[in-house]
Amino acid sequence: MRYTLMYSLLLALCFTGCKTTKKPDLINDQNQVAKTVCKLPRVVEGSIALGFPKVEGLAPSIGKVNITVLFVDFDDVPATMSTDSVFSIISPIAPNFFEEVSYGRMELNLNPHHKWLRLSKSSAHYGKGIYEFLPHRDFIQEAVNLADSNVDFKKTDVVLVMSNPDAEAIALGPVFKSLDPEYNIKTAEKNIPVGITSGYDLNHWGGLWLAHETGHTFGLPDLYLFVNENQLRYVGTFGIMGTSAGNAPGHFAFERWVLGWIDDDQIYCHKAGNVVVEIDALEKPGGTKALIVPIDSTSALVVESRRKIGFDKKTREGALVYLVNTSLPGGSGPIQVKPGVKSEYEFLQDAPMTKGDTYTYKNISVEVIDANKESDQVKVIVR
């Protein structure tokens, strides 16, 4: 971690009192204590919420995540594509995405059962009920029942049911999740708490659709606005949980911290005064990944560094500032890029700050004082 603390030094005079600099060997200890303040708690009820600790009991975010992939079609919309062709939409792009954004700490392991499974009812029937809890569970369960004699689900963390991409009645692909074993997906080998269904929108979003939905299996919330007006107002095209078609779809640093892809010692937590911190590119492993200023018990301002690397190759480069508020549920802005600033460009594409840029939020000011190909050096003042 590369940083310089900036303290004012007053000469000691008996009648005016004394103020001394803090010893360098105390700095790291103080920052470790401060991280408990920056680890904003998860306070929204339910299995989808941002904050610490990560929701347990759904899919793991560390190590190998095994997804069993089933393919289903319908009497009214029989499959015309091969299962290999449908599978190629999501693989290898989704596994490659998580290999990159997790810095190799997570492996998305897709295990396809290459056979079309014909469900018992029309696509329109499933399309009407799939967005409700029990009908969605029953949809996935029917597919599992058809495959169970030929598929070993023993190591399965998530069941992914790929609907025939021609079935327009299955409009969107939701995630099923239940922490109650009674409502889990049942297989011969085990109960599974999480399932994903693809819909007709797969034709639009492509393989990163699965990356977005997999984020929900970890407990991450949606970052786009749920109402129809300007749905990308909060994060623009930053972050896969905002949109599957963004210029910089890599998860935000705060999300990666929650999921265990960033370590505590890669976060600089700053509570008061002046500090200069060099923040390393989020897209590359190692180094300081974010500077966080706590505001209250559930919100903080975060600064990270974005570069044209990997899946973020279309981003504008620079220091990205955003507000995290763990008291807000998905769809209402738990992450907001540069709140209070009107973007001159669509989808907040101008949000990353370059050398000389400044941004102020409440009592916090951020200035980019230097930048190179791999990092941004920022000065943060908390008044």
Secondary structure, DSSP 8 states (H G I E B T S, - for coil): --EEEE---EEEETTTEEE----HHHHHHHHHHHHHHHS-B--SSSS---SBS---SS--SSEEEEEEEEEEE-SSS---S-HHHHHHHHTTHHHHHHHHHTTTSEEEEEEEEEEEEE-SS-HHHHHHHTTSHHHHHHHHHHHHHHHTTT---TT-SEEEEEE-TT-TTS-S--EEE-SSGGGSEE-SS-EE-EEEE--TTHHHHTTHHHHHHHHHHTT----S-SSSTTTTTTTTTBSTTT-TT-SB-S--HHHHHHHTSS-GGGEEE--SEEEEEEEEBTTSSSS--EEEEEEETTEEEEEEEE-S-GGGTTS--EEEEEEEETTS-TTS-SEEESTT---SSGGGTT-SB-TT-EEEETTEEEEEEEE-SSEEEEEEEE-
